[in-house]
Amino acid sequence: MIAKAALAFLAVMLASSAAADDAALFTPCRACHSLDPSAKIMPGPNLAGLIGRKVAGDPAFDYSPVLQQARDEDRVWTLQALETFLADPEAMFPAMWMSAQGIRDVAERKALARFIANPVSR
């Protein structure tokens, strides 16, 4: 019984640690982006509710022409699209105004995409 409780506690602690690590991956993004739907305007668009939203879908933000074109083509953010973007933003949207390097580490990229998709549960 004690062993089961200890294992359950360890699982919760590991999950909590992993969630903190995922949140830490978003730290560099916080300079320009928020995941809080009520946040004030920042240098980059608000990322709250990104998955399922049209590309360039934050009405309060002025997007670069390449992102406006993606919006006009009805492109939508999916988890896979976000992971592709995080791997190489410039390859996905050439001449985009955002200057960011891709995330080479697959596990970190997937973790960041999951965190952006659902920051509340992490």
PyMOL CGO cylinders between C-alpha atoms (Angstrom):
from pymol import cmd
from pymol.cgo import CYLINDER

trace = [
    CYLINDER, 0.00, 0.00, 0.00, 2.76, 2.43, 0.93, 0.3, 1, 1, 1, 1, 1, 1,
    CYLINDER, 2.76, 2.43, 0.93, 4.69, 1.46, -2.20, 0.3, 1, 1, 1, 1, 1, 1,
    CYLINDER, 4.69, 1.46, -2.20, 1.66, 2.25, -4.39, 0.3, 1, 1, 1, 1, 1, 1,
    CYLINDER, 1.66, 2.25, -4.39, 1.22, 5.61, -2.70, 0.3, 1, 1, 1, 1, 1, 1,
    CYLINDER, 1.22, 5.61, -2.70, 4.92, 6.36, -3.13, 0.3, 1, 1, 1, 1, 1, 1,
    CYLINDER, 4.92, 6.36, -3.13, 4.75, 5.43, -6.82, 0.3, 1, 1, 1, 1, 1, 1,
    CYLINDER, 4.75, 5.43, -6.82, 1.68, 7.61, -7.32, 0.3, 1, 1, 1, 1, 1, 1,
    CYLINDER, 1.68, 7.61, -7.32, 3.41, 10.52, -5.58, 0.3, 1, 1, 1, 1, 1, 1,
    CYLINDER, 3.41, 10.52, -5.58, 6.53, 10.01, -7.73, 0.3, 1, 1, 1, 1, 1, 1,
    CYLINDER, 6.53, 10.01, -7.73, 4.41, 9.98, -10.90, 0.3, 1, 1, 1, 1, 1, 1,
    CYLINDER, 4.41, 9.98, -10.90, 2.76, 13.26, -9.89, 0.3, 1, 1, 1, 1, 1, 1,
    CYLINDER, 2.76, 13.26, -9.89, 6.12, 14.82, -9.08, 0.3, 1, 1, 1, 1, 1, 1,
    CYLINDER, 6.12, 14.82, -9.08, 7.62, 13.71, -12.40, 0.3, 1, 1, 1, 1, 1, 1,
    CYLINDER, 7.62, 13.71, -12.40, 4.61, 15.03, -14.31, 0.3, 1, 1, 1, 1, 1, 1,
    CYLINDER, 4.61, 15.03, -14.31, 4.86, 18.31, -12.42, 0.3, 1, 1, 1, 1, 1, 1,
    CYLINDER, 4.86, 18.31, -12.42, 8.57, 18.53, -13.22, 0.3, 1, 1, 1, 1, 1, 1,
    CYLINDER, 8.57, 18.53, -13.22, 7.92, 17.79, -16.91, 0.3, 1, 1, 1, 1, 1, 1,
    CYLINDER, 7.92, 17.79, -16.91, 5.22, 20.49, -16.99, 0.3, 1, 1, 1, 1, 1, 1,
    CYLINDER, 5.22, 20.49, -16.99, 7.66, 22.99, -15.47, 0.3, 1, 1, 1, 1, 1, 1,
    CYLINDER, 7.66, 22.99, -15.47, 10.24, 22.02, -18.11, 0.3, 1, 1, 1, 1, 1, 1,
    CYLINDER, 10.24, 22.02, -18.11, 7.64, 22.52, -20.87, 0.3, 1, 1, 1, 1, 1, 1,
    CYLINDER, 7.64, 22.52, -20.87, 6.75, 25.95, -19.46, 0.3, 1, 1, 1, 1, 1, 1,
    CYLINDER, 6.75, 25.95, -19.46, 10.46, 26.83, -19.32, 0.3, 1, 1, 1, 1, 1, 1,
    CYLINDER, 10.46, 26.83, -19.32, 10.72, 26.14, -23.05, 0.3, 1, 1, 1, 1, 1, 1,
    CYLINDER, 10.72, 26.14, -23.05, 8.24, 28.99, -23.61, 0.3, 1, 1, 1, 1, 1, 1,
    CYLINDER, 8.24, 28.99, -23.61, 10.37, 31.48, -21.63, 0.3, 1, 1, 1, 1, 1, 1,
    CYLINDER, 10.37, 31.48, -21.63, 12.18, 32.98, -24.67, 0.3, 1, 1, 1, 1, 1, 1,
    CYLINDER, 12.18, 32.98, -24.67, 8.81, 33.33, -26.44, 0.3, 1, 1, 1, 1, 1, 1,
    CYLINDER, 8.81, 33.33, -26.44, 7.39, 35.41, -23.57, 0.3, 1, 1, 1, 1, 1, 1,
    CYLINDER, 7.39, 35.41, -23.57, 9.37, 38.44, -24.71, 0.3, 1, 1, 1, 1, 1, 1,
    CYLINDER, 9.37, 38.44, -24.71, 6.89, 38.84, -27.59, 0.3, 1, 1, 1, 1, 1, 1,
    CYLINDER, 6.89, 38.84, -27.59, 3.98, 36.43, -27.02, 0.3, 1, 1, 1, 1, 1, 1,
    CYLINDER, 3.98, 36.43, -27.02, 1.41, 35.66, -24.36, 0.3, 1, 1, 1, 1, 1, 1,
    CYLINDER, 1.41, 35.66, -24.36, -0.74, 32.60, -23.74, 0.3, 1, 1, 1, 1, 1, 1,
    CYLINDER, -0.74, 32.60, -23.74, -3.18, 34.64, -21.64, 0.3, 1, 1, 1, 1, 1, 1,
    CYLINDER, -3.18, 34.64, -21.64, -6.26, 35.52, -23.72, 0.3, 1, 1, 1, 1, 1, 1,
    CYLINDER, -6.26, 35.52, -23.72, -6.71, 38.74, -21.77, 0.3, 1, 1, 1, 1, 1, 1,
    CYLINDER, -6.71, 38.74, -21.77, -3.11, 39.95, -22.13, 0.3, 1, 1, 1, 1, 1, 1,
    CYLINDER, -3.11, 39.95, -22.13, -2.41, 43.39, -23.54, 0.3, 1, 1, 1, 1, 1, 1,
    CYLINDER, -2.41, 43.39, -23.54, -0.93, 43.80, -27.02, 0.3, 1, 1, 1, 1, 1, 1,
    CYLINDER, -0.93, 43.80, -27.02, 2.69, 42.66, -27.25, 0.3, 1, 1, 1, 1, 1, 1,
    CYLINDER, 2.69, 42.66, -27.25, 5.30, 42.75, -30.04, 0.3, 1, 1, 1, 1, 1, 1,
    CYLINDER, 5.30, 42.75, -30.04, 4.02, 39.35, -31.27, 0.3, 1, 1, 1, 1, 1, 1,
    CYLINDER, 4.02, 39.35, -31.27, 0.50, 37.98, -31.57, 0.3, 1, 1, 1, 1, 1, 1,
    CYLINDER, 0.50, 37.98, -31.57, -1.31, 36.40, -28.65, 0.3, 1, 1, 1, 1, 1, 1,
    CYLINDER, -1.31, 36.40, -28.65, -0.96, 32.61, -28.83, 0.3, 1, 1, 1, 1, 1, 1,
    CYLINDER, -0.96, 32.61, -28.83, -3.91, 31.75, -26.57, 0.3, 1, 1, 1, 1, 1, 1,
    CYLINDER, -3.91, 31.75, -26.57, -6.16, 29.28, -28.35, 0.3, 1, 1, 1, 1, 1, 1,
    CYLINDER, -6.16, 29.28, -28.35, -3.73, 28.95, -31.25, 0.3, 1, 1, 1, 1, 1, 1,
    CYLINDER, -3.73, 28.95, -31.25, -4.59, 25.38, -32.25, 0.3, 1, 1, 1, 1, 1, 1,
    CYLINDER, -4.59, 25.38, -32.25, -7.61, 25.41, -34.53, 0.3, 1, 1, 1, 1, 1, 1,
    CYLINDER, -7.61, 25.41, -34.53, -7.25, 29.12, -35.25, 0.3, 1, 1, 1, 1, 1, 1,
    CYLINDER, -7.25, 29.12, -35.25, -6.50, 30.52, -38.69, 0.3, 1, 1, 1, 1, 1, 1,
    CYLINDER, -6.50, 30.52, -38.69, -2.89, 31.48, -39.32, 0.3, 1, 1, 1, 1, 1, 1,
    CYLINDER, -2.89, 31.48, -39.32, -2.63, 35.23, -38.66, 0.3, 1, 1, 1, 1, 1, 1,
    CYLINDER, -2.63, 35.23, -38.66, -5.89, 34.97, -36.74, 0.3, 1, 1, 1, 1, 1, 1,
    CYLINDER, -5.89, 34.97, -36.74, -5.32, 37.42, -33.88, 0.3, 1, 1, 1, 1, 1, 1,
    CYLINDER, -5.32, 37.42, -33.88, -7.42, 40.42, -34.96, 0.3, 1, 1, 1, 1, 1, 1,
    CYLINDER, -7.42, 40.42, -34.96, -5.41, 42.74, -32.71, 0.3, 1, 1, 1, 1, 1, 1,
    CYLINDER, -5.41, 42.74, -32.71, -2.13, 42.04, -34.50, 0.3, 1, 1, 1, 1, 1, 1,
    CYLINDER, -2.13, 42.04, -34.50, -0.63, 43.38, -37.74, 0.3, 1, 1, 1, 1, 1, 1,
    CYLINDER, -0.63, 43.38, -37.74, 0.91, 40.36, -39.49, 0.3, 1, 1, 1, 1, 1, 1,
    CYLINDER, 0.91, 40.36, -39.49, 3.59, 40.19, -42.17, 0.3, 1, 1, 1, 1, 1, 1,
    CYLINDER, 3.59, 40.19, -42.17, 2.37, 39.75, -45.77, 0.3, 1, 1, 1, 1, 1, 1,
    CYLINDER, 2.37, 39.75, -45.77, 3.35, 36.06, -45.90, 0.3, 1, 1, 1, 1, 1, 1,
    CYLINDER, 3.35, 36.06, -45.90, 1.20, 35.32, -42.83, 0.3, 1, 1, 1, 1, 1, 1,
    CYLINDER, 1.20, 35.32, -42.83, -1.67, 37.41, -44.21, 0.3, 1, 1, 1, 1, 1, 1,
    CYLINDER, -1.67, 37.41, -44.21, -1.45, 35.32, -47.38, 0.3, 1, 1, 1, 1, 1, 1,
    CYLINDER, -1.45, 35.32, -47.38, -1.61, 32.10, -45.32, 0.3, 1, 1, 1, 1, 1, 1,
    CYLINDER, -1.61, 32.10, -45.32, -4.72, 33.47, -43.60, 0.3, 1, 1, 1, 1, 1, 1,
    CYLINDER, -4.72, 33.47, -43.60, -6.28, 34.31, -46.97, 0.3, 1, 1, 1, 1, 1, 1,
    CYLINDER, -6.28, 34.31, -46.97, -5.57, 30.71, -48.04, 0.3, 1, 1, 1, 1, 1, 1,
    CYLINDER, -5.57, 30.71, -48.04, -7.53, 29.53, -44.96, 0.3, 1, 1, 1, 1, 1, 1,
    CYLINDER, -7.53, 29.53, -44.96, -4.51, 27.83, -43.39, 0.3, 1, 1, 1, 1, 1, 1,
    CYLINDER, -4.51, 27.83, -43.39, -5.17, 26.76, -39.82, 0.3, 1, 1, 1, 1, 1, 1,
    CYLINDER, -5.17, 26.76, -39.82, -2.83, 26.05, -36.92, 0.3, 1, 1, 1, 1, 1, 1,
    CYLINDER, -2.83, 26.05, -36.92, -2.73, 22.38, -36.00, 0.3, 1, 1, 1, 1, 1, 1,
    CYLINDER, -2.73, 22.38, -36.00, -0.34, 20.75, -33.57, 0.3, 1, 1, 1, 1, 1, 1,
    CYLINDER, -0.34, 20.75, -33.57, 1.59, 19.31, -36.55, 0.3, 1, 1, 1, 1, 1, 1,
    CYLINDER, 1.59, 19.31, -36.55, 1.72, 22.71, -38.29, 0.3, 1, 1, 1, 1, 1, 1,
    CYLINDER, 1.72, 22.71, -38.29, 3.00, 24.30, -35.07, 0.3, 1, 1, 1, 1, 1, 1,
    CYLINDER, 3.00, 24.30, -35.07, 5.70, 21.65, -34.71, 0.3, 1, 1, 1, 1, 1, 1,
    CYLINDER, 5.70, 21.65, -34.71, 6.75, 22.24, -38.34, 0.3, 1, 1, 1, 1, 1, 1,
    CYLINDER, 6.75, 22.24, -38.34, 6.83, 25.98, -37.71, 0.3, 1, 1, 1, 1, 1, 1,
    CYLINDER, 6.83, 25.98, -37.71, 8.88, 25.59, -34.55, 0.3, 1, 1, 1, 1, 1, 1,
    CYLINDER, 8.88, 25.59, -34.55, 11.39, 23.43, -36.45, 0.3, 1, 1, 1, 1, 1, 1,
    CYLINDER, 11.39, 23.43, -36.45, 12.09, 26.15, -39.02, 0.3, 1, 1, 1, 1, 1, 1,
    CYLINDER, 12.09, 26.15, -39.02, 9.85, 29.25, -38.99, 0.3, 1, 1, 1, 1, 1, 1,
    CYLINDER, 9.85, 29.25, -38.99, 11.55, 30.85, -41.99, 0.3, 1, 1, 1, 1, 1, 1,
    CYLINDER, 11.55, 30.85, -41.99, 11.15, 27.74, -44.14, 0.3, 1, 1, 1, 1, 1, 1,
    CYLINDER, 11.15, 27.74, -44.14, 7.43, 27.61, -43.41, 0.3, 1, 1, 1, 1, 1, 1,
    CYLINDER, 7.43, 27.61, -43.41, 6.81, 31.34, -43.86, 0.3, 1, 1, 1, 1, 1, 1,
    CYLINDER, 6.81, 31.34, -43.86, 9.66, 33.00, -45.82, 0.3, 1, 1, 1, 1, 1, 1,
    CYLINDER, 9.66, 33.00, -45.82, 10.09, 36.73, -45.18, 0.3, 1, 1, 1, 1, 1, 1,
    CYLINDER, 10.09, 36.73, -45.18, 8.05, 36.58, -42.00, 0.3, 1, 1, 1, 1, 1, 1,
    CYLINDER, 8.05, 36.58, -42.00, 8.73, 39.52, -39.69, 0.3, 1, 1, 1, 1, 1, 1,
    CYLINDER, 8.73, 39.52, -39.69, 9.44, 37.33, -36.67, 0.3, 1, 1, 1, 1, 1, 1,
    CYLINDER, 9.44, 37.33, -36.67, 13.10, 36.54, -36.22, 0.3, 1, 1, 1, 1, 1, 1,
    CYLINDER, 13.10, 36.54, -36.22, 13.47, 33.21, -34.49, 0.3, 1, 1, 1, 1, 1, 1,
    CYLINDER, 13.47, 33.21, -34.49, 15.63, 30.19, -35.06, 0.3, 1, 1, 1, 1, 1, 1,
    CYLINDER, 15.63, 30.19, -35.06, 14.07, 26.77, -35.23, 0.3, 1, 1, 1, 1, 1, 1,
    CYLINDER, 14.07, 26.77, -35.23, 14.23, 24.27, -32.42, 0.3, 1, 1, 1, 1, 1, 1,
    CYLINDER, 14.23, 24.27, -32.42, 16.37, 21.37, -33.56, 0.3, 1, 1, 1, 1, 1, 1,
    CYLINDER, 16.37, 21.37, -33.56, 15.67, 19.02, -30.66, 0.3, 1, 1, 1, 1, 1, 1,
    CYLINDER, 15.67, 19.02, -30.66, 12.55, 17.04, -31.59, 0.3, 1, 1, 1, 1, 1, 1,
    CYLINDER, 12.55, 17.04, -31.59, 11.53, 16.32, -27.99, 0.3, 1, 1, 1, 1, 1, 1,
    CYLINDER, 11.53, 16.32, -27.99, 11.85, 19.98, -26.98, 0.3, 1, 1, 1, 1, 1, 1,
    CYLINDER, 11.85, 19.98, -26.98, 9.96, 21.10, -30.07, 0.3, 1, 1, 1, 1, 1, 1,
    CYLINDER, 9.96, 21.10, -30.07, 7.09, 18.67, -29.41, 0.3, 1, 1, 1, 1, 1, 1,
    CYLINDER, 7.09, 18.67, -29.41, 6.99, 19.65, -25.74, 0.3, 1, 1, 1, 1, 1, 1,
    CYLINDER, 6.99, 19.65, -25.74, 6.83, 23.36, -26.59, 0.3, 1, 1, 1, 1, 1, 1,
    CYLINDER, 6.83, 23.36, -26.59, 4.09, 22.76, -29.15, 0.3, 1, 1, 1, 1, 1, 1,
    CYLINDER, 4.09, 22.76, -29.15, 2.06, 20.78, -26.58, 0.3, 1, 1, 1, 1, 1, 1,
    CYLINDER, 2.06, 20.78, -26.58, 2.56, 23.54, -24.02, 0.3, 1, 1, 1, 1, 1, 1,
    CYLINDER, 2.56, 23.54, -24.02, 1.43, 26.27, -26.44, 0.3, 1, 1, 1, 1, 1, 1,
    CYLINDER, 1.43, 26.27, -26.44, -1.55, 24.13, -27.41, 0.3, 1, 1, 1, 1, 1, 1,
    CYLINDER, -1.55, 24.13, -27.41, -2.63, 23.61, -23.81, 0.3, 1, 1, 1, 1, 1, 1,
    CYLINDER, -2.63, 23.61, -23.81, -0.71, 25.66, -21.24, 0.3, 1, 1, 1, 1, 1, 1,
    CYLINDER, -0.71, 25.66, -21.24, -3.40, 25.37, -18.54, 0.3, 1, 1, 1, 1, 1, 1,
    CYLINDER, -3.40, 25.37, -18.54, -3.11, 21.61, -18.09, 0.3, 1, 1, 1, 1, 1, 1,
    CYLINDER, -3.11, 21.61, -18.09, 0.65, 21.71, -17.73, 0.3, 1, 1, 1, 1, 1, 1,
]
cmd.load_cgo(trace, "trace")
